Amino acid sequence: MKKVLLLVMLMFSVATSFSFENDLTSVCVRPGTNEMYVGGEFKTIFVVDKKTGSEIRRLTLETKAMDIQFSQDGKNLIVSDGRKVLFLNPETGEQTYFVKASTARLFENAPYFIDADWIFSKSVIVYSTVDGSIVYKHTPGFDPLDAGFDKDFKELIILGRSQDIKGEKKLIVKEVEEANGYNVYNKAYVEQQNDKKGSGFEIVDMATKASKLKVEIPYETSKSFGLSISKFGENYFLSCWDMLLKVDGEGMATPISCADATFAYATNVIMNSKKIMVSSTKNGFVFDCSTETAIPFDARQNNEFAYSKDITFDDVNSYMLNADFTVSVLNEKSMVVQRFKIDNSTGKGFGVYYYNGYSKKEARDKEANIINEVGGPLGLATIDLEQHIGSSDVLIGTFETIEKAEEYKAALKSKGLSYITKIAPIE
């Protein structure tokens, strides 16, 4: 765990120096238009044509865009940066006002967004996407992890953080048997059905503000990557990192088995809440809530690898945003019908950057020898890492195209370069 954490920290320290190198986080379609908005941990939102991927304009922000949504009339572009929610002009990016919300959840083309504040008020606060005013504040009596709505926004669905629960066996609808071979969902279900841990779960009527259902479920969900909360028919569905749960009207949670289960790097509810899309690395499945069946999909080409970052939709298609700035378009049958790549260049070429993290000179010299062995024949300047000790963004090569930069990075890796190299447009 400590090694993973260190790697994440190193990756973050490198990425913070670059314009578009930080993670993509969100994608959303503006109602009534072909405009798709793409944001991330950088201060730019790309506006592209959802049918072709061609750029329409770029919006420059004063902060990062961790999540994006629109008001239902498409007039307000709403952006969460992890500390506050900004209301922006979708044509210019100009900020009109903001709301402080450190744990915000945004929804596509919705009348509301929420703040699941488990630290201070222990409440779920519902805000209007028209003017940012507070519509309702509900304190569930447990620490809220996240919340969602039914498709008509008549019910507020609140999911709690992990907590100790009593009488877990009585809450288990049916014990899950360990599967033959590895299955992401099965592993989580087996581990959690007897661990005396669970989550609070509550349904609130938005019209009367009355609690309709309040129970404990014997599973702990995670918000570390994808998490979606929805309702179809009389059942509620929770899709998270390594589980897919159905909660009935009595509050009994049933784990859903899926042969094509995968870690949810991205998940969202599509097709008017009838289906749930789950994706890992451009591949995953679409779960049909009406039939409780899953259809696998795979949008990868030529053994490529890129994590999925977010999913959005319109009346016809679903759009999967991937870490390599590509968008995979799937139709209602879960078939890939189009792919395009968002142009994140600045017109000044692409730089390859190195994280100079070794503390010993002999290790730095070994890394420098690899860099110069690969870069020399390409006409790149000789690199002396002793001049950049502790630097997280040593520029080791500049190229006209991202393809050439990627070839150079791959050559460094094949020679055994240990520390992280990143590619970013030259500012």
Secondary structure, 3 states (H helix, E strand, C coil): CHHHHHHHHHHHHHHCCCCCCCCEEEEEECCCCCEEEEEECCCEEEEEECCCCCEEEEEECCCCCCEEEECCCCCCEEEECCCEEEEECCCCCCEEEEEECCCEECCCCCCEEEEEECCCCCEEEEEECCCCCEEEEECCCCCEEEEEECCCCCEEEEEEEEEECCCHHHHCCCCCCCCCCCCHHHHHHHHHCCCCEEEEEEEEECCCCCEEEEEEECCCCCCCCCCEEEEECCEEEEEECCEEEEECCCCCEEECCCCCCCCCCEEEEECCCCEEEEECCCEEEEEECCCCEEEEEECCCCCCCCCEEEEEECCCCEEEEECCCEEEEECCCCCEEEEEECCCCCCCCEEEEECCCCCCHHHHHHHHHHHHHHHHHHCCCCCCHHHHCCCCCEEEEEECCHHHHHHHHHHHHHCCCCCCEEEEECC
